[in-house]
């Protein structure tokens, strides 16, 4: 008998419980909350990769520092380094998230840009998502 249970976060069943903060911060005066685990995971990934280590005074080790690649040459070597960097950080800081597909490329219309498209899923859940980062020089 095959048995592969999918875990559902109990907080997803109550739409009145905020699980995190939505990014970008676009609400006037207060932060917009996320109310399901899928959106919370996506916003946590965005926040982690766009934060530089040392940027948060009370948590100086938080952040991946993806912006360090901002002024690198847009070539295959840089793309390979970014792909390895992203995979390493996810394995270390988000062990329940598995990468389905990771594309690092440049746009033909803007050759001095780097686009990172991350497709992921959360182990033992029905959560799938995509995060895209665009860096233009």
N, C-alpha and C positions, 0 to 999 in steps of 0.2 A: 504494500500500500504506500503510494507516494504521498508525502505530506510536507508541504512547504508553506507554513502559515505566513501571511502578510500581517505585519504589525501596523496598527493604526494608532497614532498618538491620541490619547483620550481627550486632549485639549482641542483636537480638530473637530470633535463632536459638539463642542460648545462654542457657538459663534461670538460669544461675548467676552472671551478671554483673549487678550492680546499676547502674542508670543514674541514679538520683537518690534523693531523700528523699521519702517519702510524707507528705502533709499531710492531716489534722491529726496532730500528734505525739502518738500514743496508746500507743506501746509503753513499758513501764516500763524506764527505764535506758538504752535505746539507740534510735536512729532506725530506723523501718521503711523499707526500701529499695523502690524500684520496679524492676521487672525487664523492662519493655517500654517502647518509645518512646511509645506512646499515653498511658500513665499518667504518664510523665516530663513530657511536654508539658503535660498537664492540670495537674499540680502546679506546674510552672514558671509557668503563667499565674496560678494562684491566688496563689502566693507573690509574683509581681511586682505584681499589682493590689492586694493587701492590705498591701504594704509602702509606707511613706511615704519619699520622698526624704530622706536624712539619717539614717535610722533605723539603717543599717548603718555602723559607724564606719570600716571599711576600704574601703567602696564607697559614698560619700555620694550618688552620682547614681542608685543603683539604686532602683527602685520607682516606681509610678505615682501613689500617693497617692489612691486611689479613696475612702478614708475622709473626704477633705475634703468630700465631698458628703453626709456623714452627717446634718447638721443643716439641710440645705436644705429648702425647701418641696417637698412631693411634688406637682408640677404639670407640665404639658406642657413648659414652658420648661426646667425642670430635667431632665426626661427627655431632651429634645433635646440639652442640653449634655452629659449623661452619655454618650449614644450617640456624639456627635461625639468626646468625650474618649477613649472606649474604642477607637473606630476609629483615631484618630490614634496612640495608643500602640502598638496592634498593628502598624500599618504601619511605625512607626519602630523598635520593638524586636524584633518577631517577623515579619520580612519573608516567611518561608516559610509563615506561617499566614494563611489567608484566612477572612474572616467569611462564613458562610452565612446566618445570621440573628442579629439582635441585638434583643432585646426589653427595654425598660425600662418597668416598670409598677408599679402599687401593688396591694396585695391588698385586695379589698373588705372583708374581715373586720378588717383592721388598716390603716386609712387613712394612718397615719403611718409606713408602711414603703415601702421601695423594693426592688424585685426586678429584678436584672439577669440575663438568661438569654442566654448567648452560645453559639451553635452554630458550629463552625469545622471546617476541614479543613486538612491539611498538604499543600502543593503536591507533586506527583509521588510521592505515597505513598497508601496505603490507610487513613490515619489520619483518623478523624472523631471529634469529641468535643463534649461540652456541659459548660459551667461555669456554675453559678448562684451569685450573690451575693445574700444577703438582709440588708438593713439596716433595723433598726427603731429608731424614736426613742422 
